């Protein structure tokens, strides 16, 4: 049997000694609730045992059962407009009082308004949309659409990618912890080496050269494999914030057009402004054939996802793509409209870019000061800090990352650990300079303290 710590290294390790020590610091009542949770719910990697008991979430913060406040830079990537956003709460309550549900086969103004609002945020405004109850379900529809449109069943995805936990989604996903012991998956799924992996393989600091190697390999697969219908990838890798250069996407778009391949972007955790643009791909000037959205789409209140597809590919009317009970979700669409309105009225994209510049300078200062930070990567308010034992060899320092996580939690800062050694922050778009200053102060104190006792 595999060591649970080893198979969990894509995310936070929930079976380590550090987690046990953390849980033992909680009060008796919280530990009772955590035990009841473990007894009630199916155990799974990265979720059981849970970390704490939360009684309130508001703005950028969560509060535990003892009233302790944590600045939450994790949020499962859903809290772009903050927790308990007043616009979203009001819209959801009003929708619940007027029309909480419509049966499939019917529509309403709110769902059309929400769909058009998301389409209008694209560059070309030349898309059609379908709502789904989860991001994983939207990925499944994208794969079905690619087969229907192209008549081909093969799809290229990336190692280390994440596209959801359903069987079809893990078939194209690249994280081992989701595929372990699953046996045969969806046929025709071919994984390519992602941009970030080439960075280490060819030992190059030139993004353009790395991008060229990465896309050359994808083109090699297309020429030698044949029957490729789609390429699916995260434009910016959410969990550890890898950011390819423009030329990477320009060549991908060109290759797809030349070979009749559909380009699918999964922006489930990164869209709605986190990158500094409403949609991530807008940073690169390349539009996908299909765009998958989720997480923050429901304003940190309603589980909601969607798939946008170029209008010319709306050619599947003779099959059922999703046929979901909540295919026209009135409450979810009210949340979508409210979240977009809040982002626009409070100029959250501008705030994201302003705070990103501040975070960039703070990150540079830390990098220049502490050798254990092997790299830092920032796109808008998507931030990752890579902890290493040696900058030259880039050997991962997983233990230090985990120690820093728990030190920061004790001081009131919550975030995600990705790929074992990456400290990843996804603060809400409403975050302030003061809150970022607090976060960087705690982070630096954690580096000093944990490195001293490493």
Secondary structure, 3 states (H helix, E strand, C coil): CCCHHHHCCCCCCCCCHHHHHHHHCCCHHHHHHHHHHHHHCCCCCCCCCCCCCEEEEEECEEEECCCCEEEECCHHHCCCCCECCHHHHHHHHHHHHHCCCCCCCCCCHHHHHHHHHHHHCCCCCCEEEEEECCHHHHHHHHHHHHHHHHCCCEEEEECCCCCCCCHHHHHHCCCHHHHCCCCCCCCCEEEECCHHHHHHHCCCCCHHHHHHHHHHHHHHHHHHHCCEEEEEECCEECCCCEECCHHHHHHHHHHHHHHCCEEEEECCCCCCCCCCCCCHHHHCCCCCCEEEECHHHHCCCCCCEEEEEEHHHCCCCCCCCCCCCCCCCHHHHHHHHHHHHHHHHCCHHHHHHHHHHHHHHHHHHHHHHCCCEEEEEEECCEEEEEEEEECCCCEECHHHHHHHHHHHHHHCEECEEECCCEEEECCCCCCCHHHHHHHHHHHHHHHHHHHHCC
